[in-house]
Each structure stands twice: as structure tokens, then as C-alpha cells.
Amino acid sequence: MRVSHQWLCELVSTPDGQAELDLDIDTLAERLSIAGFEVEAVEDLAARAAGVVVGRVTSREPHPDATKLSVCRVDVGGEEQLQIVCGAANVRAGIHVPVALVGTTLPAVNLTIKPAELRGVASSGMICSLAELGFSDSSGGIAVLEDLLEAVPPVGTAVGPSLGLDDQLLELAITANRPDGLSMRGIAREVAALCAARTRFSSSAQACPDEPLQAESAAREAMEEGGLFSLTALGGIRVAPSPLWLQRRLEKAGIRPINNVVDITNLVMLETGQPLHAFDSDALAALPAGAGGQAQPGAIGLRQARPGEPFTSLDGEQRQLSADALVVTYADKAIALAGVIGGAGEAVHAGTSSIWLEAAVFPARRVRQSARSLGLRTEASSRFEKGLPCEATLEAADRACALLVELAGATVQGRWLHRRPQQAQEPLLLRRDALHNLLGPVLVEGEPSDLEDGRISATLEAIGCTLEASDEGWLVRVPPARALDLCREVDLIEEVARLVGYDQFAAHLPDPIEPGGLEPAQEAERRLRRALCAAGLQEACSFSLVAASDGRIPLANPLLADYGHLRDQLQEELLEAARRNLQSGQGGFWAFEIGQVFQQDGLEARSLLSGVICGERRAGRWRTSGKPALPDYYQARGVLQQALTALQLPVEDRPLEGHALLHPGRAAELVLEGRPSGCFGQLHPSRAELLNLPDSTHLFELDLAAVLTAATRRNRWQPAFSPFATVPAAERDLALVVPTGTRSAQLLQVIRKAGRPLLEQAELIDRYEGEPLASGQCSQAFRLRYRDPRRTLTEAEVESAHSLIRQALEKQLGAQLR
């Protein structure tokens, strides 16, 4: 937002309202920046014309050695006239022109004027065009002051003030929550609040009574979504160039002047923040819905565009619309892209004599979609996208009507209006204690004290709020211009702090100050990350937004089409990362990721731990004499187990079948505390071939919530003291013949339970299938260690415990001694 310092001072007066506020640009920029309106740049327009004076061309002679050059004598108020060689075709004797004297620097064209000799003729200075002074200019000739100014200044005086180059511009960065900052009135209110001043805005009477807009029901419903849609008919218009003051005001804001009608709509937009658009009503009357040569308000509509619908915009571009575009229609023909740009066929031109002035509020989301669908962003769309209050729309239309009557000779003929039923705004309760507790004391003469009630109320009233005292504080009614920003009590508190000045508040630390810390689940997650990294895996982080696929939740307003859905799993992204790493020459990719996935059922979000062990671990080549060694199923499973053991997690593996990503015979379900919590297995051969990954690629996935719940059980991490054994242990091996479907975990569970209290340790040491065992049977061998911490066990005691274990295995699982 480009803000003119002169225009701003016209809108803000001293506290007594008698004079314009005199505030230098540097102080103003500092206060706005501290208050949250970042000043990106300050431009002094006077620098564009420093050293440029008014000159009068007293004579013009053709150059003796160049047909396109002229030798001019120019009076600039000095003792002698200057001889200047000029190449413009429109230079002639008797006109007043801007003259850059020798030594002048023109920043618009990065040129310093020096004495020169052109084709043998001396030249001392330069007659300037508008482009060389920083204005938009397509004429290609020099600036003739008689054509630009109502009164030409005396010869020799600075030309800058006459052309509006005595102003300073602020380039402000407006945040999304402050749409009022995209208007001069909004910035003026802000400055008045910061400087304890007053605003003075031009007020316009209601142009005419309004009538209901009798549009079709679908169009009225679309209009109600935005809040308001109005058309004001004006006739007797004389389209002509705008007055110089209006053109300069638009140029300072970066808008090119067109004609008085269009320029007035742009001026009102800059002043109030409300975009307006003027339709040539005679052009509308020529469309099929016109009756008796008159445009009919009931033919106006608002709908989504049809895919491929043609539309020619004001910039002359032929566009093909999509269903995302919201269009204003007349007789079902698109005449404007709502809130973005108008149509060329219904635009105001030199022959226009009557117009319909559109003043509306369109839904911010739909305007944003329309602009993005065409890759087109305008001054109007940038304001609609941030949201506009309906309460200021008709006021802006009345202001435009008053200017059209004054500057274009217009006559107001009528107004048609459709608006959403208004609801009474509920006041916000601002509690005194909540404000003091959140902001703390202010410094008054170096001493901290609570902010006075009078200063709080004065600060909020300065931005247009009305306050009613209550027992707890105040009931605050927010002005419409700030209703989108000030919605909660904390917003009001923030506004007070911002306008009083954050630097005015004392340091206010919590009392007492207590150290913080991590929750048990947070600490467990950190330990898990460190354990996985210690096991040789690297942590990866992938996008939570992915491309479309079955079962994925779409975003309503994605930034990119390829990232328009929420991810529903982590493993695919890890496999893609593995493929990219191996294609780039890496020998392996061992990685894990902890992140959220989203399911369509109830929009549920789950946190998962997923990982991939693909290829070799390069750091381990020293053990294989530099040769690549790919991990098999059990080695990869041991890597995961190493990490889980660090959290003292008891994990049981059970056979898993039917998993789409895993090998049908090399996959396990991971059971944690008796509940299935994840899976581990080798990547399915077909997927490995599709992704060009080695067969020894292994995946794992665990429900993070289940892992953290198990890891944070009471005393899970509490170290327990166990004295060193002072008596010898007795070891026995136990080989059992069981069906091949019997899991070692089942056998170990029975062994540990039956061997109490003398059994100290049990572990699987061998598993065998084949001759001489029968088909469908296997042998599993366990090593058991017995010990009594108080004394040495006798052979009979060991055999007794060993016999109980064999009996329990035979009874419960049908195991036979091999």
C-alpha cells in the first residue's frame, strides 16, 4: 500500500480539529512500524525533480547537421538564455517546459545532466518529458506545461510542486488481518490513534433511496453469501480526462489515470478501501434482456462460470474461464469477473453517457479462487480477498456518486440493493484484570504502575470503538472497519498494547519463576529418536501435503494442485526417498520419520513411526573388507529391536499376511503389551521391482501413541539395583519338537512362567526344519539358566525345575522333547 504523506495529513487533524497534523515522515514511519504496519520504503518525490525548473522556449531552429534535432533557446530566469539541443517532435517556440539544469540528476532514468555537444552544437541542459520525471507517459514527446497545468508557474521556479513532486510516499506492508490498512481512511484512523489526533473525512449524503433488486433467486442467494450487492444508475455523464489533482493522487498510489469516471471509482477505492465498478448501461441495454432500449436491473446475476466460458477482460485479454471463477452476469452473459476485473464490452469509454455503478461485497474465498484460476491479481481482488465490511459499501457508493456529480456532471437516477439480513453485533467484554494480567504495568516516570482506565478507554475510542462501563471492565462495540480483526477479548488487549506502545510496558516476569520441563511422552519421544539414530537410521521429514489419491482428504483451497491432499501414510514417501538416494549413487538408505497421517473417517489424525532399511549401511563396510553386505530379515529386525530395547519395550512378533506393501512370507505383526501396534517386514517383490529397489528392503511402522504409552509406564525407566551374583548358575539346553506354526514367543512365555522362581534367563538358540523331523514339525532349542541368589543349587533342584518346564510345555502346547 503506497500512502501519500500529503493526502494523509489532509485526513488527520490536530486534537482540536483546527489544522492539519504536522508530523514529519521519519517519525510517522517509526510509529507505524512499531504499531505493526511495517514501512518497507520511504520515497521522496522531490528527488525526481530536484534541479528541474520552469523554462520558456523562446526560439526553435532546426539542427544544421541532423533532421530530427532542434536547437532551442530557453529562458530559465537567468541572465542569459540556455541553448539546448532537443530531439522531441513537439517542441516549439512559446511553450513552457520543465528544464533540467546542468548538474541535475534524474533518478527516474539514472541520468546526470552535463554540458554536451550534439553533432557539433553545444547543449547546456535538457528539456524533460514526463517519463524522465518519473511519470507514466506514452506520448514520446517533451512535457508541455500549458497542457498539464491550469496555471503555469513563473519562469525559473521549481517545477516539482506544480507536478505534485513535493510529496513523500510510504510503502506499507499490510498484514492479512488488517484489511482496513488498504485504505487511506484506515491508515488515517491508525495515525490519529497513535498521535492522539482526530480524523476528518468527507461525508456524503445518501445519493438516493434504494429499491429491492429483483434478481433471480439463485443470484440473490449468491449475493447474500458476500453480504451486499448494489447498483446505482447515473445519467448525463460527460466522460473526460480527470482533473490534475485526481490524476496525481492516483499516480502516487501506482494507478494509471484513465478517465474521470474510472478514476473516481479508483480514488474512492483508495480512500475507503471499497472497490467499485462502472458498467456502461447503454452497452447492457443492447444485450438481449434490454427492454425498450433500457437496461433492466432484474437481468443482473451472480454465478460460478461455466468451464470454458469465454470472457474478454478490460485489459483486452481473451480468457477461458473455469468453474472456480465467480462472474457477474447480465442476461446470463458474463460481464465481469466478480471482485477482480470488469469486461471489455461493458466498460466506460469516451462515448458513455450513462452508467451503473456496482458497489458490492463478494465472498473472500470465491474472489481468491477466481483470481487464482486466471493467474490475475488486481487492486480490487487484493482487498476483497482480505474481507470487507458491508457497512461501508453504500457509504463508498455515495462518495463516488457525489464526485461523479461534481466532476462528470452526472445525475443520480436510482439505486437497487440486495443485502443479507443484518444481525445485531454483540459487544465484547474487556475485563480490567485480564488486561493488567496479560500486559503488566507501564512505566510512568520510571515507576511501574497499572495502565489507567482513562487511557484504556481513550485508546479504544481513538480507533472508533464505543465503550460502556461494567463491573468487570467495559463492554466494547467494535466499528465495522475493524470487526474482522477485533473478535475476542485478547484482540482488544493486543490493540491497547499496540497503540500505547510495547516499549512503554515494564518487564513483567512470572512470579514465582518455576523451571519448565518435558512431559513424560515428550521425553519418551526424544529417547526414541535418539535410539533410532544410534541404531544407524537417519530422521527424515516429508511433506504432509501430497497429490490426490483414493481415500485422501482434499484441501478446500490448496496452494498447488500437486500438494492438495492430506497424506494418509508415511511409507510411500520414505520409499520414494530411498529410490532417489539409490539413483543418485548412494549405497543404502536407512531412515525413519515420526509424523501425522489423516484418515477420512471423522477426519482422524494419527501419529506414526515409520521407517525403511534399504541397502547397505556404509559405515559398516570395515567388517566386510569393503564389500557391500545387505541386511537380511533378521538383521534388519535386530536394528529396530535395538532401538526399542533402549525404551525397555516388550515387543512380540506374530506372523502377518495380506499386507499390500510387505512380502507375504516375510512379515510380522508387532505386538506391544498384548495389543497389535505395528508391523515389520521385507518389501513386496513387485513393489521393489517397480521402484527399482533391492530385494533386501525392509519396512516398519508403529503406532506412536501405543509406543509412548508403553514407554511411559510407571518405573519403566527407573533403574533397579540388582546385586552381582555370588553363587554359580546352572545351564540346561532344551530342544523341543513342535508344529511349525508354533511361535518361539509362545514357548518362552510358558517356560518363564513354569520356571519360576529359579529360572533366571531363557533364550532361543536354534530352530530347525527338515529330516529326520516329520513334515509340518520343527525343532526349537532354548538355553535356560537357573540360579538361587542365596545358595548353590543342587542337581536335584535343577532337574526338578527343568522337569516342571517340560511338563508345562507338553500340556499347554503339545511340545515333545527331541
MOBEL-V690665 format. One record per residue. N is the residue number from 1. SS is DSSP state (a for helix, b for strand, c for the rest). NEAR is the number of other C-alpha atoms within 10 Angstrom. Layout:
n=N ss=SS near=NEAR
n=N ss=SS near=NEAR
This chain:
n=1 ss=c near=20
n=2 ss=b near=21
n=3 ss=b near=22
n=4 ss=b near=19
n=5 ss=a near=18
n=6 ss=a near=16
n=7 ss=a near=16
n=8 ss=a near=19
n=9 ss=a near=19
n=10 ss=a near=16
n=11 ss=a near=22
n=12 ss=b near=26
n=13 ss=b near=21
n=14 ss=c near=18
n=15 ss=c near=15
n=16 ss=c near=8
n=17 ss=c near=13
n=18 ss=c near=9
n=19 ss=c near=12
n=20 ss=b near=19
n=21 ss=c near=21
n=22 ss=c near=12
n=23 ss=c near=13
n=24 ss=c near=10
n=25 ss=a near=15
n=26 ss=a near=10
n=27 ss=a near=10
n=28 ss=a near=16
n=29 ss=a near=21
n=30 ss=a near=13
n=31 ss=a near=19
n=32 ss=a near=18
n=33 ss=a near=15
n=34 ss=a near=15
n=35 ss=c near=19
n=36 ss=c near=15
n=37 ss=c near=20
n=38 ss=b near=18
n=39 ss=b near=20
n=40 ss=b near=12
n=41 ss=b near=13
n=42 ss=b near=16
n=43 ss=b near=15
n=44 ss=b near=15
n=45 ss=a near=19
n=46 ss=a near=17
n=47 ss=a near=19
n=48 ss=a near=22
n=49 ss=a near=27
n=50 ss=c near=20
n=51 ss=c near=20
n=52 ss=b near=28
n=53 ss=b near=22
n=54 ss=b near=25
n=55 ss=b near=28
n=56 ss=b near=25
n=57 ss=b near=22
n=58 ss=b near=15
n=59 ss=b near=17
n=60 ss=b near=19
n=61 ss=b near=13
n=62 ss=b near=14
n=63 ss=c near=19
n=64 ss=c near=12
n=65 ss=c near=12
n=66 ss=c near=11
n=67 ss=c near=9
n=68 ss=c near=11
n=69 ss=c near=18
n=70 ss=b near=22
n=71 ss=b near=21
n=72 ss=b near=25
n=73 ss=b near=21
n=74 ss=b near=27
n=75 ss=b near=21
n=76 ss=c near=25
n=77 ss=c near=16
n=78 ss=c near=9
n=79 ss=c near=7
n=80 ss=c near=10
n=81 ss=c near=17
n=82 ss=b near=21
n=83 ss=b near=20
n=84 ss=b near=25
n=85 ss=b near=26
n=86 ss=b near=23
n=87 ss=c near=17
n=88 ss=c near=17
n=89 ss=c near=12
n=90 ss=c near=13
n=91 ss=c near=22
n=92 ss=c near=17
n=93 ss=c near=14
n=94 ss=c near=12
n=95 ss=c near=18
n=96 ss=b near=26
n=97 ss=b near=26
n=98 ss=b near=29
n=99 ss=b near=28
n=100 ss=b near=28
n=101 ss=c near=21
n=102 ss=c near=17
n=103 ss=c near=14
n=104 ss=c near=19
n=105 ss=b near=20
n=106 ss=b near=21
n=107 ss=c near=15
n=108 ss=c near=15
n=109 ss=c near=12
n=110 ss=c near=8
n=111 ss=b near=12
n=112 ss=b near=14
n=113 ss=c near=15
n=114 ss=c near=16
n=115 ss=c near=13
n=116 ss=b near=15
n=117 ss=b near=12
n=118 ss=b near=15
n=119 ss=c near=12
n=120 ss=c near=10
n=121 ss=b near=14
n=122 ss=b near=14
n=123 ss=b near=20
n=124 ss=c near=18
n=125 ss=c near=24
n=126 ss=b near=21
n=127 ss=b near=28
n=128 ss=c near=21
n=129 ss=c near=20
n=130 ss=c near=19
n=131 ss=a near=17
n=132 ss=a near=21
n=133 ss=a near=26
n=134 ss=c near=17
n=135 ss=c near=17
n=136 ss=c near=14
n=137 ss=c near=15
n=138 ss=c near=8
n=139 ss=c near=11
n=140 ss=c near=12
n=141 ss=c near=17
n=142 ss=c near=21
n=143 ss=c near=25
n=144 ss=b near=20
n=145 ss=a near=21
n=146 ss=a near=13
n=147 ss=a near=11
n=148 ss=a near=13
n=149 ss=c near=14
n=150 ss=c near=11
n=151 ss=c near=10
n=152 ss=c near=15
n=153 ss=c near=18
n=154 ss=c near=15
n=155 ss=c near=19
n=156 ss=c near=17
n=157 ss=c near=17
n=158 ss=b near=20
n=159 ss=c near=27
n=160 ss=c near=22
n=161 ss=a near=14
n=162 ss=a near=18
n=163 ss=a near=18
n=164 ss=c near=18
n=165 ss=c near=21
n=166 ss=c near=18
n=167 ss=c near=17
n=168 ss=b near=20
n=169 ss=b near=20
n=170 ss=b near=22
n=171 ss=b near=18
n=172 ss=b near=22
n=173 ss=b near=17
n=174 ss=c near=16
n=175 ss=c near=14
n=176 ss=c near=14
n=177 ss=c near=13
n=178 ss=c near=18
n=179 ss=a near=23
n=180 ss=a near=29
n=181 ss=a near=24
n=182 ss=a near=26
n=183 ss=c near=20
n=184 ss=a near=23
n=185 ss=a near=22
n=186 ss=a near=20
n=187 ss=a near=22
n=188 ss=a near=27
n=189 ss=a near=23
n=190 ss=a near=24
n=191 ss=a near=27
n=192 ss=a near=22
n=193 ss=a near=21
n=194 ss=a near=20
n=195 ss=c near=18
n=196 ss=c near=14
n=197 ss=c near=20
n=198 ss=b near=22
n=199 ss=b near=23
n=200 ss=c near=17
n=201 ss=c near=13
n=202 ss=c near=6
n=203 ss=c near=11
n=204 ss=c near=15
n=205 ss=c near=10
n=206 ss=c near=14
n=207 ss=c near=20
n=208 ss=c near=15
n=209 ss=c near=10
n=210 ss=b near=15
n=211 ss=b near=13
n=212 ss=b near=13
n=213 ss=c near=19
n=214 ss=c near=16
n=215 ss=c near=18
n=216 ss=c near=13
n=217 ss=a near=10
n=218 ss=a near=12
n=219 ss=a near=18
n=220 ss=a near=21
n=221 ss=a near=17
n=222 ss=a near=19
n=223 ss=a near=24
n=224 ss=a near=18
n=225 ss=a near=15
n=226 ss=a near=22
n=227 ss=c near=21
n=228 ss=b near=23
n=229 ss=b near=24
n=230 ss=b near=24
n=231 ss=b near=26
n=232 ss=b near=24
n=233 ss=b near=24
n=234 ss=b near=24
n=235 ss=b near=19
n=236 ss=c near=16
n=237 ss=c near=21
n=238 ss=c near=19
n=239 ss=c near=22
n=240 ss=c near=15
n=241 ss=c near=18
n=242 ss=c near=19
n=243 ss=c near=15
n=244 ss=a near=15
n=245 ss=a near=12
n=246 ss=a near=16
n=247 ss=a near=21
n=248 ss=a near=19
n=249 ss=a near=20
n=250 ss=a near=18
n=251 ss=a near=16
n=252 ss=a near=19
n=253 ss=c near=17
n=254 ss=c near=13
n=255 ss=c near=17
n=256 ss=c near=16
n=257 ss=c near=21
n=258 ss=c near=16
n=259 ss=c near=18
n=260 ss=a near=22
n=261 ss=a near=27
n=262 ss=a near=20
n=263 ss=a near=21
n=264 ss=a near=27
n=265 ss=a near=26
n=266 ss=a near=25
n=267 ss=a near=23
n=268 ss=a near=21
n=269 ss=a near=23
n=270 ss=a near=24
n=271 ss=a near=22
n=272 ss=a near=22
n=273 ss=c near=28
n=274 ss=c near=29
n=275 ss=c near=28
n=276 ss=b near=23
n=277 ss=b near=26
n=278 ss=b near=23
n=279 ss=b near=25
n=280 ss=b near=22
n=281 ss=a near=24
n=282 ss=a near=18
n=283 ss=a near=19
n=284 ss=a near=25
n=285 ss=a near=17
n=286 ss=c near=14
n=287 ss=c near=15
n=288 ss=c near=13
n=289 ss=c near=19
n=290 ss=c near=19
n=291 ss=b near=11
n=292 ss=c near=9
n=293 ss=c near=13
n=294 ss=b near=15
n=295 ss=c near=24
n=296 ss=c near=18
n=297 ss=a near=22
n=298 ss=a near=16
n=299 ss=a near=20
n=300 ss=b near=24
n=301 ss=b near=23
n=302 ss=b near=25
n=303 ss=b near=20
n=304 ss=b near=20
n=305 ss=c near=23
n=306 ss=c near=16
n=307 ss=c near=12
n=308 ss=c near=11
n=309 ss=c near=13
n=310 ss=b near=15
n=311 ss=b near=23
n=312 ss=b near=18
n=313 ss=b near=20
n=314 ss=c near=16
n=315 ss=c near=10
n=316 ss=c near=11
n=317 ss=c near=11
n=318 ss=b near=12
n=319 ss=b near=13
n=320 ss=b near=15
n=321 ss=c near=21
n=322 ss=c near=17
n=323 ss=c near=16
n=324 ss=c near=19
n=325 ss=c near=23
n=326 ss=b near=28
n=327 ss=b near=28
n=328 ss=b near=21
n=329 ss=b near=20
n=330 ss=b near=23
n=331 ss=c near=16
n=332 ss=c near=15
n=333 ss=b near=18
n=334 ss=b near=25
n=335 ss=b near=25
n=336 ss=b near=26
n=337 ss=b near=25
n=338 ss=c near=28
n=339 ss=c near=30
n=340 ss=c near=26
n=341 ss=b near=21
n=342 ss=b near=23
n=343 ss=b near=19
n=344 ss=c near=19
n=345 ss=c near=18
n=346 ss=c near=20
n=347 ss=c near=21
n=348 ss=c near=23
n=349 ss=c near=17
n=350 ss=c near=10
n=351 ss=c near=11
n=352 ss=c near=20
n=353 ss=c near=18
n=354 ss=c near=24
n=355 ss=b near=28
n=356 ss=b near=23
n=357 ss=b near=23
n=358 ss=b near=21
n=359 ss=b near=26
n=360 ss=b near=28
n=361 ss=b near=28
n=362 ss=c near=26
n=363 ss=c near=22
n=364 ss=a near=20
n=365 ss=a near=15
n=366 ss=a near=20
n=367 ss=a near=28
n=368 ss=a near=23
n=369 ss=a near=17
n=370 ss=a near=27
n=371 ss=a near=23
n=372 ss=a near=14
n=373 ss=a near=15
n=374 ss=a near=14
n=375 ss=c near=8
n=376 ss=c near=12
n=377 ss=c near=15
n=378 ss=c near=12
n=379 ss=a near=18
n=380 ss=a near=21
n=381 ss=a near=23
n=382 ss=a near=20
n=383 ss=a near=24
n=384 ss=a near=28
n=385 ss=a near=21
n=386 ss=a near=20
n=387 ss=c near=22
n=388 ss=c near=27
n=389 ss=c near=21
n=390 ss=a near=22
n=391 ss=a near=15
n=392 ss=a near=15
n=393 ss=a near=21
n=394 ss=a near=22
n=395 ss=a near=19
n=396 ss=a near=23
n=397 ss=a near=28
n=398 ss=a near=20
n=399 ss=a near=21
n=400 ss=a near=24
n=401 ss=a near=27
n=402 ss=a near=22
n=403 ss=a near=20
n=404 ss=a near=23
n=405 ss=a near=17
n=406 ss=a near=11
n=407 ss=a near=19
n=408 ss=a near=23
n=409 ss=c near=15
n=410 ss=c near=23
n=411 ss=b near=18
n=412 ss=b near=19
n=413 ss=b near=15
n=414 ss=b near=16
n=415 ss=b near=21
n=416 ss=b near=19
n=417 ss=b near=19
n=418 ss=b near=21
n=419 ss=b near=20
n=420 ss=c near=15
n=421 ss=c near=9
n=422 ss=c near=9
n=423 ss=c near=6
n=424 ss=c near=6
n=425 ss=c near=11
n=426 ss=c near=10
n=427 ss=c near=16
n=428 ss=b near=17
n=429 ss=b near=19
n=430 ss=b near=22
n=431 ss=b near=17
n=432 ss=a near=18
n=433 ss=a near=11
n=434 ss=a near=15
n=435 ss=a near=22
n=436 ss=a near=16
n=437 ss=a near=11
n=438 ss=a near=13
n=439 ss=a near=20
n=440 ss=c near=18
n=441 ss=c near=20
n=442 ss=b near=24
n=443 ss=b near=16
n=444 ss=b near=13
n=445 ss=c near=7
n=446 ss=c near=8
n=447 ss=b near=9
n=448 ss=b near=16
n=449 ss=b near=15
n=450 ss=c near=15
n=451 ss=c near=20
n=452 ss=c near=12
n=453 ss=a near=12
n=454 ss=a near=8
n=455 ss=a near=12
n=456 ss=a near=20
n=457 ss=a near=18
n=458 ss=a near=17
n=459 ss=a near=21
n=460 ss=a near=21
n=461 ss=a near=17
n=462 ss=a near=21
n=463 ss=c near=22
n=464 ss=c near=17
n=465 ss=c near=17
n=466 ss=b near=17
n=467 ss=b near=20
n=468 ss=b near=12
n=469 ss=b near=12
n=470 ss=c near=12
n=471 ss=c near=8
n=472 ss=c near=12
n=473 ss=b near=17
n=474 ss=b near=20
n=475 ss=b near=18
n=476 ss=b near=21
n=477 ss=b near=20
n=478 ss=c near=24
n=479 ss=c near=17
n=480 ss=a near=18
n=481 ss=a near=23
n=482 ss=a near=19
n=483 ss=c near=14
n=484 ss=c near=17
n=485 ss=c near=17
n=486 ss=c near=21
n=487 ss=c near=13
n=488 ss=c near=12
n=489 ss=a near=16
n=490 ss=a near=15
n=491 ss=a near=13
n=492 ss=a near=22
n=493 ss=a near=21
n=494 ss=a near=16
n=495 ss=a near=19
n=496 ss=a near=21
n=497 ss=a near=21
n=498 ss=a near=17
n=499 ss=a near=23
n=500 ss=a near=19
n=501 ss=c near=15
n=502 ss=a near=15
n=503 ss=a near=12
n=504 ss=a near=14
n=505 ss=b near=19
n=506 ss=c near=17
n=507 ss=c near=13
n=508 ss=c near=13
n=509 ss=c near=8
n=510 ss=c near=7
n=511 ss=c near=6
n=512 ss=c near=6
n=513 ss=c near=7
n=514 ss=c near=7
n=515 ss=c near=5
n=516 ss=c near=6
n=517 ss=c near=8
n=518 ss=c near=9
n=519 ss=c near=10
n=520 ss=a near=14
n=521 ss=a near=16
n=522 ss=a near=13
n=523 ss=a near=14
n=524 ss=a near=20
n=525 ss=a near=20
n=526 ss=a near=12
n=527 ss=a near=17
n=528 ss=a near=21
n=529 ss=a near=19
n=530 ss=a near=16
n=531 ss=a near=19
n=532 ss=a near=22
n=533 ss=a near=16
n=534 ss=a near=14
n=535 ss=c near=17
n=536 ss=c near=18
n=537 ss=c near=23
n=538 ss=b near=17
n=539 ss=b near=14
n=540 ss=c near=16
n=541 ss=c near=13
n=542 ss=c near=13
n=543 ss=c near=11
n=544 ss=c near=18
n=545 ss=b near=19
n=546 ss=b near=20
n=547 ss=c near=14
n=548 ss=c near=16
n=549 ss=c near=12
n=550 ss=c near=6
n=551 ss=c near=14
n=552 ss=c near=19
n=553 ss=b near=20
n=554 ss=b near=18
n=555 ss=c near=13
n=556 ss=c near=9
n=557 ss=c near=11
n=558 ss=c near=12
n=559 ss=c near=10
n=560 ss=c near=11
n=561 ss=a near=12
n=562 ss=a near=11
n=563 ss=a near=17
n=564 ss=c near=20
n=565 ss=b near=22
n=566 ss=b near=23
n=567 ss=c near=24
n=568 ss=c near=22
n=569 ss=c near=20
n=570 ss=c near=23
n=571 ss=a near=19
n=572 ss=a near=12
n=573 ss=a near=18
n=574 ss=a near=24
n=575 ss=a near=25
n=576 ss=a near=13
n=577 ss=a near=17
n=578 ss=a near=25
n=579 ss=a near=20
n=580 ss=a near=14
n=581 ss=a near=14
n=582 ss=a near=18
n=583 ss=a near=12
n=584 ss=c near=9
n=585 ss=c near=8
n=586 ss=c near=14
n=587 ss=c near=15
n=588 ss=b near=21
n=589 ss=b near=24
n=590 ss=b near=23
n=591 ss=b near=23
n=592 ss=b near=25
n=593 ss=b near=22
n=594 ss=b near=21
n=595 ss=b near=19
n=596 ss=b near=18
n=597 ss=b near=19
n=598 ss=b near=20
n=599 ss=b near=16
n=600 ss=c near=13
n=601 ss=a near=9
n=602 ss=a near=7
n=603 ss=a near=10
n=604 ss=b near=10
n=605 ss=b near=14
n=606 ss=b near=15
n=607 ss=b near=16
n=608 ss=b near=21
n=609 ss=b near=21
n=610 ss=b near=24
n=611 ss=b near=27
n=612 ss=b near=27
n=613 ss=b near=29
n=614 ss=b near=27
n=615 ss=b near=24
n=616 ss=c near=20
n=617 ss=c near=18
n=618 ss=a near=16
n=619 ss=a near=9
n=620 ss=a near=14
n=621 ss=a near=13
n=622 ss=a near=10
n=623 ss=a near=10
n=624 ss=a near=9
n=625 ss=c near=8
n=626 ss=c near=11
n=627 ss=c near=12
n=628 ss=c near=17
n=629 ss=c near=14
n=630 ss=c near=19
n=631 ss=c near=19
n=632 ss=c near=15
n=633 ss=a near=16
n=634 ss=a near=10
n=635 ss=a near=11
n=636 ss=a near=22
n=637 ss=a near=19
n=638 ss=a near=14
n=639 ss=a near=17
n=640 ss=a near=19
n=641 ss=a near=16
n=642 ss=a near=15
n=643 ss=a near=22
n=644 ss=a near=20
n=645 ss=a near=13
n=646 ss=c near=16
n=647 ss=c near=20
n=648 ss=c near=13
n=649 ss=c near=18
n=650 ss=c near=14
n=651 ss=b near=19
n=652 ss=b near=18
n=653 ss=b near=18
n=654 ss=b near=17
n=655 ss=b near=16
n=656 ss=c near=18
n=657 ss=c near=14
n=658 ss=c near=10
n=659 ss=c near=15
n=660 ss=c near=10
n=661 ss=c near=19
n=662 ss=b near=26
n=663 ss=b near=21
n=664 ss=b near=18
n=665 ss=b near=13
n=666 ss=b near=17
n=667 ss=b near=26
n=668 ss=b near=23
n=669 ss=b near=23
n=670 ss=b near=22
n=671 ss=b near=17
n=672 ss=b near=19
n=673 ss=c near=14
n=674 ss=c near=10
n=675 ss=b near=12
n=676 ss=b near=17
n=677 ss=b near=18
n=678 ss=b near=21
n=679 ss=b near=22
n=680 ss=b near=27
n=681 ss=b near=28
n=682 ss=b near=27
n=683 ss=b near=29
n=684 ss=c near=22
n=685 ss=a near=18
n=686 ss=a near=13
n=687 ss=a near=16
n=688 ss=a near=19
n=689 ss=a near=12
n=690 ss=a near=8
n=691 ss=c near=14
n=692 ss=c near=13
n=693 ss=c near=21
n=694 ss=c near=17
n=695 ss=c near=19
n=696 ss=c near=20
n=697 ss=b near=28
n=698 ss=b near=28
n=699 ss=b near=26
n=700 ss=b near=25
n=701 ss=b near=23
n=702 ss=b near=22
n=703 ss=b near=18
n=704 ss=a near=20
n=705 ss=a near=16
n=706 ss=a near=17
n=707 ss=a near=23
n=708 ss=a near=19
n=709 ss=a near=12
n=710 ss=a near=19
n=711 ss=a near=25
n=712 ss=c near=20
n=713 ss=c near=10
n=714 ss=c near=8
n=715 ss=c near=9
n=716 ss=c near=13
n=717 ss=c near=13
n=718 ss=c near=7
n=719 ss=c near=7
n=720 ss=c near=8
n=721 ss=c near=6
n=722 ss=c near=6
n=723 ss=c near=7
n=724 ss=c near=7
n=725 ss=c near=12
n=726 ss=c near=11
n=727 ss=c near=13
n=728 ss=c near=13
n=729 ss=c near=18
n=730 ss=b near=17
n=731 ss=b near=16
n=732 ss=b near=13
n=733 ss=b near=15
n=734 ss=b near=18
n=735 ss=b near=18
n=736 ss=b near=21
n=737 ss=b near=21
n=738 ss=b near=23
n=739 ss=b near=16
n=740 ss=c near=15
n=741 ss=c near=10
n=742 ss=c near=16
n=743 ss=c near=15
n=744 ss=a near=18
n=745 ss=a near=15
n=746 ss=a near=13
n=747 ss=a near=20
n=748 ss=a near=16
n=749 ss=a near=12
n=750 ss=a near=16
n=751 ss=a near=23
n=752 ss=a near=17
n=753 ss=a near=12
n=754 ss=a near=20
n=755 ss=c near=23
n=756 ss=c near=13
n=757 ss=c near=12
n=758 ss=c near=19
n=759 ss=b near=23
n=760 ss=b near=17
n=761 ss=b near=14
n=762 ss=b near=20
n=763 ss=b near=15
n=764 ss=b near=17
n=765 ss=b near=12
n=766 ss=b near=11
n=767 ss=b near=15
n=768 ss=b near=13
n=769 ss=c near=15
n=770 ss=c near=11
n=771 ss=c near=8
n=772 ss=c near=6
n=773 ss=c near=13
n=774 ss=c near=11
n=775 ss=c near=11
n=776 ss=c near=11
n=777 ss=b near=16
n=778 ss=b near=19
n=779 ss=b near=20
n=780 ss=b near=23
n=781 ss=b near=19
n=782 ss=b near=20
n=783 ss=b near=15
n=784 ss=b near=20
n=785 ss=b near=18
n=786 ss=b near=24
n=787 ss=c near=20
n=788 ss=b near=17
n=789 ss=c near=16
n=790 ss=c near=9
n=791 ss=b near=12
n=792 ss=c near=15
n=793 ss=c near=17
n=794 ss=c near=10
n=795 ss=a near=9
n=796 ss=a near=9
n=797 ss=a near=13
n=798 ss=a near=19
n=799 ss=a near=12
n=800 ss=a near=12
n=801 ss=a near=17
n=802 ss=a near=21
n=803 ss=a near=14
n=804 ss=a near=15
n=805 ss=a near=21
n=806 ss=a near=19
n=807 ss=a near=16
n=808 ss=a near=18
n=809 ss=a near=23
n=810 ss=a near=15
n=811 ss=a near=11
n=812 ss=a near=11
n=813 ss=a near=15
n=814 ss=c near=15
n=815 ss=c near=21
n=816 ss=b near=15
n=817 ss=b near=15
n=818 ss=c near=12
